[in-house]
Each structure stands twice: as structure tokens, then as C-alpha cells.
Amino acid sequence: LMTLCSIGLFFFEIYTDVTLSIQYYDDKSTSFFALTLFFIIFPAVVIAAFNIILYIDRGSENTSGSALQVIQITLSLLNLSIFLRYVGSIYWSYKIVVHRSDTVRRKKLVKKLDQEEADGAFLGFLDAFLEGASQLTLQLYIVLIELPIYGWEFYSGLQGTT
């Protein structure tokens, strides 16, 4: 259930980032548009590169054939790296349940699930560090810059304390 929730939040985050970027473009705020777009594209490229490296490095262990590896790499290039790891976790969990009576096979499947979840956690960390933190910092900066437009001053509350 948590994995499905994470998948939904992943797509919601992508939607909100792209929507915000489009809004800046429509408002003719080219610098904010460019920065928002950069903080969407750059982390996606880095995460896709790390995901492809992990798939190639563990390719003989985690994939059943080269066709599946090509699909995984293609979807990684489409910014679906973290989504693929969530789907992989669901897949390996299902396989563990199906083969619960075969302890030898089950141990191998648990190892694959652990690798998939570790890779997903690593990619999620990269996403939070590269995209989430930079987007949040940019949006806080934009809010502080535009406060005077709405009659608010960021430092006005601090002026009486000095």
C-alpha cells in the first residue's frame, strides 16, 4: 500500500513541477521558468544515469533477458527511474509470495527485493537532494522576492525587535 502511495506522490510531484514551470513561462518570468525547468531536468538526467548504471551493474542478477534491460533503460531515460524501482519492488514481493514454500529460491528472491529497494531508496535520496531541495529553495526565494508586491515585507516583523 505504501508503495502505491509513493507512486502516486511521485507522479503528483512531477505534475506540480511541470505545471509551475508552465505558469512561470506564461507569466513571462523567464528566469524563474529556466531555473524551475533546470531543477526538473538536471536531477532527472542524473537519476536516470545512476539508474542505468545500477541496471547494467546488476543486469545479470536482476533481469531475465536483454529485452527487459532495454525496456528498463528506455523507461529510465523517460524520467521513470524511481517508478521502475517501485514496480520492481512490487514484482519481487509478488514472486516471494508465490515461491514461499521453496526456501532456497525464496532467499534468492529476497536478496533481489533487497537490492531493488536499496536502489530505489538511493534514487529517492538523490531525487530529494537534487530536485526537492533545490525546488524548495527556489520557491522560498521567489516567495520572499514577491512579498513586497502583495504589501508584505519579509523584514518588517524583525524591525521592531532591534
C-alpha positions, 0 to 999 in steps of 0.5 A: 500500500505504501508503495502505491502511495509513493507512486502516486506522490511521485507522479503528483510531484512531477505534475506540480513541477511541470505545471509551475514551470508552465505558469512561470513561462506564461507569466513571462518570468523567464528566469524563474521558468529556466531555473524551475525547468533546470531543477526538473531536468538536471536531477532527472538526467542524473537519476536516470544515469545512476539508474542505468548504471545500477541496471547494467551493474546488476543486469545479470542478477536482476533481469531475465533477458536483454529485452527487459534491460532495454525496456528498463533503460528506455523507461529510465531515460523517460524520467521513470527511474524511481517508478521502475524501482517501485514496480520492481519492488512490487514484482519481487514481493509478488514472486516471494509470495508465490515461491514461499514454500521453496526456501532456497529460491525464496532467499534468492528472491529476497536478496533481489527485493533487497537490492531493488529497494536499496536502489530505489531508496538511493534514487529517492535520496538523490531525487530529494537532494537534487530536485526537492531541495533545490525546488524548495529553495527556489520557491522560498526565494521567489516567495520572499522576492514577491512579498513586497508586491502583495504589501508584505515585507519579509523584514518588517516583523524583525524591525521592531525587535532591534 
